Amino acid sequence: MSAPVLTLTDAAADRVKTLIAKSDKPVEGLRVGVKTTGCSGMSYVVEYAEEKKPFEDMIEDKGVKIFIDPAAFMFLLGSTMDYEEGKLRSGFTFTNPNETARCGCGESFSVG
């Protein structure tokens, strides 16, 4: 059996449920992708997903749906999405076995 593309911690699943409940429009879940940016090359993108787009993978974990942008699939394979709240910053974080480097500020990453 192969590893899931992405798994969620309980904190991440709870935050996704909260965000969906607060949305102004109906959404099915969240979409996760990557974009080219930052000093290390790529950063994670999380946005509302009103529906599944063509070629997207959808995972359902802990009662929430996460849609994986097809261009991000190979970069996210085997990753864990968490949600952390701190005094200065809160947001989704990713533990990604594919990362080979991460910038000092933690905003971008690269893969080998």
Secondary structure, DSSP 8 states (H G I E B T S, - for coil): ----SEEE-HHHHHHHHHHHHH-SS---EEEEEEEEETTTEEEEEEEEESS--TT-EEEEETTEEEEE-TTTHHHHTTEEEEEEE-SS-EEEEEE-TTEEEE-TTSS-EEE-
